[in-house]
């Protein structure tokens, strides 16, 4: 044993040998993981002389592996952060666009549950209009996703969403005009449901 090394110091060759053994035995230790990795690789056909070989492409380097798309919760969090930053840049907007401020507070407290059940549909509809107006000058992908989520929540909860329903106008009419209009409606649809 050389005098310059202590008996407890690890040898550099042992570390490399241990890594090679771990790589070689990984398919025996976890065969399903190894098989899944093999099946994700692309196949190529190569012609070598008169023979055709099926060849697995090498696995992509770790840098080029695509990250999975963000989850719905993550996109909502990003949209909320963008909205909070937008409202912080314009402090007077919270007082002018109260519906949007209310929705931002509800998102901070309850997350997606605020869109699903806590915030009333008319407030969501008005907040969506305000968000579209405010985000028009500073477009971002996160705010666009937030607009889409609010629109979907309005539609799921029975609202009209962006395709706004024409405003209802109320006016006074005489009894005879009301009766005539009612007769025209009931004249087209049978009353017994047949």
Secondary structure, DSSP 8 states (H G I E B T S, - for coil): --TTS-TTS--HHHHHHHHHHHHHHHHHH-HHHHHHHHHHS-EEEEEETTEEEEEE-----GGGS------HHHHHHHHHHHHHHHHHHSTTHHHH-HHHHHHHHHHHHHTHHIIIIIS-HHHHHHHHHHHHHHHTSS--HHHHHHHHHHHHHHHHTT--TTS-----------HHHHHHHHHHHHHHS-TT--
